[in-house]
Amino acid sequence: MKNIINKVVCAIALVSMLSSCSKDFEKINTDPNALPNALPQQLMAPALVNSLTYNLIRNRNFNNELMQVTVDQSDGEGRVFRYDHRPGLSDYQYNGLYSELTNFKDMYKIASEPLNYNTSYKGISLICQSWIYAILTDTYGDIPFSQSNLARDSGIYEPKFDAQRDIYAGIFQNLERANSLLDSNTAILGSADPVFNGSISKWRKLGNSLYLRLLMRVSGKAEVAALAISKIKDIVETNAAEYPIMTSNDDDAILKWTGVGPLISPLNTVREQDYRFPAIASFFIDNLVIWNDPRQDISLGVSNINRWGIAPYQGSFLGVQSGYLPGTEPIKKSYFYSNTSATSLQKDPLTGIIMTYAELKFILCEAAAKGWIASSAESHYKAAVQASIKQWMPTWAVPIDTYLASADIPWPAAGTLSEQMEQLHLLKYYALFMVDNQQWFEYRRTGYPTLPIGPGVQNGGVMPARMQYPVYVQSTNPTNYQIAIAAQGPDKMNTLVWWQKP
């Protein structure tokens, strides 16, 4: 953790396709978002929109299938809900997010030039880079980092793969720098910021809240646990004034899809029949029914217009068991409405999620329950559950104690730490709904929530630990690819990434 990489460099990681390196370099390094010599404010919004597009599509057809939100019913090969997927599924998010790193790094570089100097654009760029690198390394493991995005400026077409430990160290350094840069509160163009409309203080809160997410992720890794736990306490308590974090749902980092111009949800590009096709998984819907959760509210029956656009089945909300045996395909029951419904998530403005206050409060709840910070775990838990619901239903006014008692999910103060973690992460699972691959990452870190393993699940019933590298990487960057798998382990879905290993 102390061996922090001194700086992250500009340009693009090798995302070479099947053609020559020079041809691919020209294609990938051409800025897709703006004209040459663009200003930072011209790069910011398109890069955010595109990054969230890649994340949201993979959330829908990868994370949600693994984590039993949906079941894409079929007996064919490559069914993610059976812990199986085609190799080509790896390419989309890898290629897309590395492309957007070019734009965020250009944003930093241009904002560092004398004529365009702006500490806020630099700080926001570092936060966005940290967000993207974290998703990439938590998905694939060791990835290009210190030499990524250098093809244009330094001619590095075959970047090395950094160890995940060093990537996390570099991310933490960038978030420290971002916090310092944003402290000056230099103004930016509000219309160029589709997340916070130019609020520098909210970007700073996001950066430090993201910092806590990632510190928690490595907190179980023995070699860095003490440092991670110490830094969590430093941010939350010791030096809290220097590290502002989210304080309410008003600080949620959500790019709202207005339906105008570029701010159109990528889910709206999915054909309506395809969007409706996956069934909702039993695990996801059953808990909501038991709790009478207001986001679906079973009491409203077939005429229900529920917040998450869930279609009832014969007057009830019923799901399909994930991992059912091939040849025993069950009847499809509830599903998510397509955009013909007034409440369809397909066109919902609130699905462009980077991170929320609800997630932060669950992080603080875990830290408090483990004794790392001095505040009340129960207090954080109540605030987290309330924020999770009010994120989608701002006018919801049921007292949180009333809701928790009625749903029979009060904080288990007298329970063991394991029992507290099991309940915390079950509720956090719903707070992470539609947030890129975060449900999957947290399951791999904690083993929660406890997911039922269907009889038709492959891979020995073991949750995949990573996504394989795109196939073309083996031919376009063979030397560094071989070094990476020699260090990390075979390029298989069951190879643990660094923070998962004892």
N, C-alpha and C positions, 0 to 999 in steps of 0.2 A: 504493500500500500504506500510505503514511503518512497519507493522507487518510481516517482510520478514522471511521466513523460513531459518534457519541458514545453513542447508546443505542438499543436495540431496544424498540419500544413494544408495549403489550398490546392484546388483542382479536382481531379476525379479518380476514383478507384478503377481498377481494371474491371470493366464490365464487358469484356470483349465478346463478340458473338462468333459465329463460325467462319467469318472472313478474316482477312489479315489484320494485324494489330493496328497498322496505320489507318486502314479504312475504318475500322471500328472506332478508333480514337476520334476521328473527325466527326463521326455520327454521334457518339455519346457525349462528346465535349461541346457540341454546339448547344448553346443555351436554348432550351425549348420554351422558355417563359418570356423572354424579352429581347429587345434589339441589342446589337453589340454596344458596349459602353453604357449599359443600363445603369440607372441609379439604384441605390439600395431599396428604396420604396417601390421600385418597379419589379424587383425580384421577390419581395417578401410574400405578397398575397398568393401569386401563382404557385410558389414553392410549398406553401402551407396547404393549399387546396390539393395539389398533386400528391403530397405526402399522405394526407388524410384519405385520399382516394385509394391509394395502394393499401393502406392499413384497413380501411373499412371493407374492401372487397375480400381480403384475406381473413378478416374477422368473420365474415359471413360464411365463407366456404371452407375454412380450415379450423380456426379456433372454435367456432360454434359447433362444428361436428365432433371435434375431439372432446369438447367440454359439455356435451349433452344438452346444448341449447336446442339444436335441431337434429333431424335425422333425414339425410338425403336418400330416401328409400330406393334401394336397388340391390340386386344380387350380383352385379357386375364387379369386376376387379377395380382396385383403386378407390375403395369407399373409405373416406377418412374416418367415419364413425366406427369403422371396424379396425382402426389403427393401421390403416394402409393408405398409401397415396402414390400416385404416379410420379416419377422423377421430375417431370416437367413442371409440377406444381411449385417447385422450389424457385423457379426463375423469376416470377412476377415481382414479388416483394423485394428480392435481392437487387434486381436490375433497377426497379423503380426508385427505391430509396437511395441507392448510390447516385443515381442521376440527380435527385433533388439535393443531395449533399453538395454537388457542384454549384447549385444556385445559392444555397445558404453560405457556402464558403466564398463565393464571389461577392455576396452581400457584405461579408466581413471585410474582404479585401478592399472593396470600393469605399466602404465607410471608414477605412483607415487612411485613405488618400487625403492630402491637405484640402483639396477643394470640396470634398464630400465628407469630411471628418465628422463622425457622430458616434459617441460612445454607446448610445442606446441601440442603434442598429447592430453594432458589434456585439453587445451583450445578448440581444435577442438571437442573433445568429448562433452564438455559442450554445445557448439553451436549445435551439432547434437541432443543431448538430448532435448535442448530447442525447436528446430524445431519440433521434434516428439511429445513432450508433448503438444505443442501448437495445433498441428493438432488434437490430441486425445481429448483434452478438448474442442476445438471449435466444434468438431463433436458430442461429447456425453455429455458435461457439466462436472459435478463433476466426477472425476476419481481417482483411486489410484495414488498417487504421492509421498508423504513423506514416505510411507511404501511399495512402489512398488519395485519389483525386489529384495526382501529380503528373498525369500524362501530358497535359498541355504545358505546364510551366517548367517541368523538370525532365520530361521525357521518360518517366518511369511507367512502362507499359505492363510490367509484371510485378506488382507490389507484393511485398511479403505479407504473410498473415501474422498479426500480432496475437500474443497470448491474451486470453480474456482477462486475466489478472491485470495486465498492463493497459488494456483498453479501459477497464473500469477506473484505474488510477488516472488515466488521461481524461476521462469524462469528469471525474471529480475535480480535477484541476480546472477544466473549462467552466464548470459550474461555479467554482470559487471566483474565477475571473469575471464571469458574467455578473455575479452578485456585486462585485466591486464596480464594474463599468456602469451598471444601472443605478448605482447609488447617486450618481450625478444628476439623474432625472432629466436628461437632455430630451427635448421634445422631438417627436417623430410625426409623420403625416398620418393622422387618424384614419383617413379613408384608405390608406394602404395596409391597414391592420384589421383583418376580418375576425380576429379573435378577441382583442381587447380595445379596439377602436382608439389605439394610441396611448393607452394607460401604461406608463412605464412601471408604476408601482405594482400593477397586477402581473406584468411579465416577470418582475423580480420575485414576487411571491411564487409564481409557477416554477421558476428555476430552483428555488430552495425547497419547494415541495417535491419536485422531481428528484432532487438530491436525496431527500428522505426515502423516497420509493426505492432508489437504487442502493442506498446504504442498507436498507432493510433486506434487500435481495441478497447481499453478500454477508449478512450478519451471522449466518450459520456456517460460514466457511472458517475453519479453525484458525488458519494462518492470518486472517485479517479481522476476525470477529471483534477482538478488543478495540481495534482502531475504529471499526464501523460503529460499534455501540457508543464509544466515546464521542464520536462526531455527531451521532444522533442527539445525544444529551447536550452537546455544545450548541447545536442549531436550535433545539427546542427550549432549552433552559439557560445554560451558562451565558451564551452570547445571543440570546433571542433578539435583542434589539438590532443586531447586525445582520440577522438572517430572517427577515419577514417571510411568513408563510401564509397560505390561504386561511382566511378567518370566517368565511361564509360561502354560500352558494353563489353569491355575486362574483366570487373569484374563480368560478369554474372556467377552465380553459377549453372552451367549446367554440369551434368555428361554425357559425349558424348558416345553414343552407337557406338562403333567401329565395332561391329559385330564379334569381336574376343574374345574367351574365355568367361569370365563371363559378358563382356560388350555387351550383346545382348539385345536389347529392348524387354521388356516383351510383347509388342504389337505384336511382331513377333511370339509369341506362340499362338496367336488367329488365328483360322482357317480363311482363306481368305474370304470365303463366309460369315462367321460371322462378320468379320471386315467390310465388305461392306454393311451388312444388314441394320443398322440404316440409316434413311434418315437425311439429314441436315435440321435443323429447319429453318423456314422462318425468324425468328428474327435474327439469326446469319448471314445468307447469304444476306439478303436484305440490311442491312447497308453496307456491303462490296461492293455490286453492286452499290448502290447510290454513294458511295465515290469513285468508281473505284479504290478500294484499290489494290495496286500492288501484294498483297499476293494471289489474285485470278484474277484480271485484266480481266474484262468482255470483253474488246475490242479484246481479242485474240480468242474468240469464241470456237468452238468445238475442235480445234487443240491445245487449250491452255495447256501448261505444267506449271501449276501454283505452287507456293511454298508450298501451303498447300494440294496439291493433291486432289482438289475438282473436281469431275466429272460433266461436264456440262450436261444439259438436253435439247435436241433439240436446241442446239446452245446458250442456256442461262443458267445462274445459278439460279435455283429455288428451294425453300425449301417447307417443309410440315409444316402446322400449328401445333404447339404443343398443346396438350390438346383438340384435335378434339373429337367430340361425338362418343362414341362406335356405331358401326354399320355403320359408314360413312367413313370408312378408305379411305383416299385420295390416289391418285397415287403417288408412290415414284418418286422423281425427282433427284436432286443432292445428292451425297453421297461422302464419303471419299474413294478414291481408296485404294485397297488392295496392297500388296507388289509386285504385278505384274507391277505396275507403277513405273517409275524412280523417281517420286516425292512423293511417298506414305509416309505419316507420320508413317505408320506401321513399317517402317525400318529407319526412319529419325534419324540421330545421335543427334539431338538437342532437343529431347523430355524429357530428364532426368532433368527436371527443379526443382531447389530448390527455387531460387529467382533471379530476374533480375534487372538490372539498370533501365529499363523502369518502373517497379513497384515502385522502390524507388523514381523516379522523380514524379510519380503521387502522392505519399505520401507527398512529399515536396510541390507539387502544392496545395494539399488540406490544408496543414498547413499554407502556405502563403496566400491563399484565405481567410482563417479564421482569419488571423492576428496573428498567433502564432509565426511566424518567419518573418524577415524583408525583405526577398528577393521577387522577382517578381513571382507571380503565373503564369502569361502568359509565362514567360521564362521557368519555370519548365514544363508547359504544352507542349510547343513546343518540348522541349528536350525529354519529355516522349513519345510523339507520334512518333517522329523520331526514338528513340531508340527501340520502339516496332516493327517498321517495319524492321529496320536494324538488329535486333536480328535474323530475319529469312532470310533477304536479305542484307548481308553486303555491297554489291556493289551498292545498291540503291542510286542514286545521285540527285534526284529531290529536289530542295530547299524546306524546310519544309513550308515556307510561301506560296509557290506556291501550294503545295499539299493541305494545309488546306483551302486555298481560293477556289481551284477547287472543293474540296469536300464539301464546305460550312460548315466547322466545325472549324472556327477560335475561339480562346479563347473569350468567351462572357464577355469582360471586363465591359461593361455597364449593364450587367444582374444582377439579384438578386443573392444572395448567393445560393439559391435553384437552380436557373437556371445554375449557374456555377457548382454546385455539380452534377447535372443531366448529364451535358455534360462530365465532368471529368470522372465520373464513367462509362459512356457508352464507352468511349475510353479505360478506364482501364480494362473493361471487356475483351477486345481483347488482352490487354497486359498480362492478367492472363490466357489466353488460354493454356490449358494443364498443369496448375500448381495446382496439387492435388485438394483440395476442396476450393481454395481461392476465386473463383467467388461466390460460395455459401455463404462463410463466409462474404464477403463484401456486398453481397445483404442483408443478415440478419442484418448487421450493419447499412447500409445506406438506404435501400429500392431502390437502383439503381443498374443496369439500370432498367427502367420501362418496365417490361415484360408483354406482352399481355396475359391475362388469357383466355384460350380456354373454350368453353362451356362444354367439357367433363372432366374438371379437378375436382378431388375429394377434400376431406378435406376442403370443404367450400371455395375453391379457395385460401386458405392460404398456403404460402410457409412453408414447414416443418422447424421447428426451431432447430431440433437436430435429431440425429439418436438414436434409442432405444439401451439400453445395450444388448449385446448378451444374449440370453435366458438362457444359462447354468449358467450365473453369479448368477441368482436367487437361484439356488440349491447349487452351490459350495461356495458362499460367502453370504448366506442369511441375516445374521445379519447386515453386513455393507451395503448391497444392500438396505435393508429396511430403514436404517438410511439415506442413500443418497437420496432416493426418498421422505422421509419425509421432508428433508431439501430443496431439489431442486424443488420438485413437481413430479407428476405422471410420470412414465416411458413411456411417450407418445411423438410422434413427434412434438406436438404443445407446449410442456413445454419449456418456454424460459430459456436459460442459463443465468448466472449472468450478463454478459455484455450487454445482450439484454433487461434486465428488467429496468424500470425507476429508 
